[in-house]
Amino acid sequence: MAAASPASTKKRPRRTAERILEVTLELFNRFGEPNVSTTLISAELEISPGNLYYHYPAKDELINSLYDRYERALTAILGAADGVENVEDAWLFVHMLFELIWKYRFLYRDLNDLLSKNRRLETNFQAVLRHKSRAVHTMLEGLARSGAARLAGKDAAPCATAMVVVLTYWLSYEYVRDPRRALEPERAAAALGRGAYHTLALLMPHLDDASGAHLRTLAAAYVAD
């Protein structure tokens, strides 16, 4: 049998580290981070605890690595706020945010618990809120420039804050409404659609008639009258 090449030897630990993160994210999302131990993660991966610790010596390192991935993806999405000019753009932008939140839903499902235990997340998530707020402000400015929304400067700040609150805590609301089923993958599309609609519904008093009607049309598949 031929010996493994130096290149393949170098790639294997990296692939193992990636697989560990993939499985950890799946378990955190399914059961909630507090209910997932490193023993369960290594068992699911069919590797030894020592192999897991080699790549991630502590559970917090797994959490932080997943958070770093989330933050990079969030930064890329928030940059799209510059291109929002109408309700359809806003719907897509908010829906993209909810899709990312769903992908890393363990962060939001267990947010208060995570922040109380992890100093790095406590600090970084405050920055996340600031970045979301700036992006939502940018979105509102784009809608105002295009004439789709009539939102005076003094009204924009509380509206943006309310939208960020809905974005941040919508999955918690869904979970409280239906704890046994709300965070199941087959219910994701409906939950995300409702979240996007109720986030943007905060703009209803400020939208022109055509934009308000279009928002209702976009949300019709997810929200019952």
C-alpha positions in Angstrom: 0.0 0.0 0.0 1.4 3.4 -1.0 2.1 5.8 1.8 -0.1 8.9 2.1 1.3 11.9 0.4 2.3 14.9 2.5 -0.5 16.9 1.0 -3.2 14.4 2.0 -1.7 14.2 5.5 -2.0 17.9 5.9 -5.6 18.0 4.7 -6.9 15.3 7.0 -6.8 17.2 10.3 -8.5 20.2 8.6 -11.3 18.0 7.2 -11.8 16.5 10.7 -12.0 19.9 12.2 -14.6 21.0 9.6 -16.7 17.8 10.2 -16.6 18.3 13.9 -18.1 21.8 13.4 -20.7 20.6 11.0 -21.9 17.9 13.4 -21.7 20.2 16.4 -23.9 22.8 14.7 -26.4 20.1 13.8 -26.6 18.9 17.4 -26.7 22.4 18.9 -29.6 23.3 16.6 -31.5 20.1 17.3 -31.1 19.8 21.0 -29.9 23.3 22.2 -26.3 24.0 23.1 -26.8 23.4 26.9 -28.0 19.9 26.2 -25.1 18.8 24.0 -21.9 17.5 25.7 -18.6 17.0 24.0 -19.1 13.3 24.8 -22.3 13.3 22.7 -20.5 15.1 19.9 -17.6 12.6 19.7 -20.1 9.7 19.9 -22.1 11.2 17.0 -18.9 11.6 15.0 -17.7 8.1 16.0 -14.3 9.5 17.1 -12.6 9.4 20.5 -13.0 12.3 22.9 -9.2 12.7 22.6 -9.5 13.3 18.9 -12.2 15.9 19.5 -10.1 17.6 22.2 -7.1 17.7 19.8 -9.0 20.0 17.5 -11.2 21.8 20.1 -9.8 21.5 23.6 -13.0 23.0 25.2 -16.7 23.3 24.3 -16.4 27.1 24.2 -13.9 26.8 21.3 -16.6 24.9 19.3 -19.1 27.7 20.2 -16.7 30.4 19.3 -15.7 28.8 16.0 -19.3 28.5 15.0 -20.0 32.0 16.0 -17.0 33.2 13.9 -18.6 31.5 10.9 -22.0 33.1 11.7 -20.4 36.6 12.1 -18.6 36.4 8.7 -21.8 35.4 6.9 -23.7 38.1 8.7 -21.2 40.8 7.7 -21.6 39.8 4.1 -25.4 39.9 4.2 -25.6 43.2 6.1 -23.5 44.8 3.3 -26.5 44.2 1.0 -28.5 46.8 2.8 -26.9 49.4 0.5 -28.8 48.0 -2.4 -32.4 48.1 -0.9 -34.6 50.5 -2.9 -38.1 48.9 -2.7 -40.2 46.5 -0.7 -39.1 43.5 -2.7 -35.4 44.3 -2.0 -36.3 44.7 1.7 -38.1 41.4 1.7 -35.1 39.6 0.2 -32.7 41.3 2.6 -34.7 40.5 5.7 -35.4 36.9 4.5 -31.6 36.4 4.0 -31.0 37.5 7.6 -33.6 35.1 8.9 -32.1 32.2 6.8 -28.8 32.9 8.5 -30.4 33.1 11.9 -32.1 29.8 11.2 -28.8 28.1 10.1 -27.2 29.2 13.4 -30.5 29.1 15.4 -28.8 27.6 18.5 -27.2 31.1 19.1 -30.7 32.7 19.2 -32.5 29.8 20.9 -30.0 29.8 23.8 -28.9 33.4 23.5 -29.2 34.6 27.1 -27.7 31.4 28.5 -24.7 31.6 26.0 -24.1 35.3 26.8 -24.1 34.6 30.6 -21.4 31.9 30.2 -19.2 33.1 27.3 -17.6 36.5 27.7 -16.5 36.7 24.1 -20.0 36.2 22.8 -21.3 38.7 25.3 -19.1 41.4 23.9 -19.4 40.4 20.2 -23.2 40.1 20.2 -23.4 43.7 21.4 -21.5 44.5 18.2 -23.9 42.3 16.2 -26.8 44.4 17.4 -25.1 47.6 16.5 -24.2 46.3 13.0 -27.8 45.1 12.4 -29.1 48.5 13.5 -26.9 50.3 11.1 -27.9 48.0 8.3 -31.6 48.4 9.0 -31.1 52.2 9.1 -29.4 52.0 5.7 -32.4 49.9 4.4 -34.8 52.5 5.6 -32.8 55.3 4.0 -32.9 53.5 0.7 -36.7 53.0 0.9 -37.2 56.7 1.8 -34.9 57.9 -1.1 -36.9 55.8 -3.6 -40.2 57.1 -2.3 -41.4 53.7 -1.2 -41.5 54.8 2.5 -42.2 58.1 4.2 -40.1 57.9 7.3 -38.8 61.1 8.9 -35.3 61.0 10.5 -36.7 61.1 14.0 -39.0 58.2 13.4 -36.3 56.0 11.8 -34.4 55.2 14.9 -37.2 53.6 17.0 -38.5 51.8 13.9 -35.0 50.3 13.2 -34.6 49.3 16.8 -38.0 47.5 16.8 -37.1 45.7 13.6 -33.8 44.5 15.1 -35.7 43.3 18.2 -38.0 41.2 16.0 -35.1 39.9 14.0 -33.3 38.8 17.2 -36.1 37.3 19.1 -38.5 36.0 16.5 -37.4 32.4 16.8 -37.8 32.6 20.6 -41.4 33.8 20.0 -42.0 30.9 17.6 -40.6 28.4 20.1 -42.8 29.7 22.9 -45.9 29.4 20.6 -45.1 25.8 19.8 -42.2 24.3 21.8 -42.5 20.8 20.4 -42.5 21.7 16.7 -41.4 25.3 16.1 -37.7 24.7 15.4 -38.2 21.6 13.3 -36.6 21.9 9.8 -39.9 21.2 8.0 -41.4 24.3 9.7 -38.5 26.6 8.8 -40.0 28.2 5.7 -43.2 29.2 7.4 -41.4 30.5 10.5 -38.9 32.5 8.4 -41.7 33.9 6.2 -43.7 35.0 9.3 -40.6 36.6 10.8 -39.8 38.5 7.6 -43.3 39.8 7.3 -43.7 40.9 11.0 -40.3 42.6 10.8 -41.3 44.6 7.7 -44.9 45.1 8.9 -43.4 47.7 11.3 -43.0 49.8 8.2 -46.7 49.5 7.1 -47.7 53.0 8.5 -44.8 54.5 6.5 -45.2 52.7 3.1 -47.0 54.1 0.1 -50.1 52.2 -0.9 -48.5 50.2 -3.7 -45.5 49.1 -1.5 -47.8 48.1 1.4 -49.9 46.0 -1.0 -46.8 44.4 -2.5 -45.6 43.5 1.0 -48.9 41.7 1.8 -48.6 39.8 -1.5 -45.1 38.7 -0.7 -46.1 37.5 2.7 -49.4 35.9 1.7 -48.0 32.4 1.5 -46.8 32.6 5.1 -49.2 34.8 7.0 -53.0 34.2 7.3 -55.2 37.3 7.2 
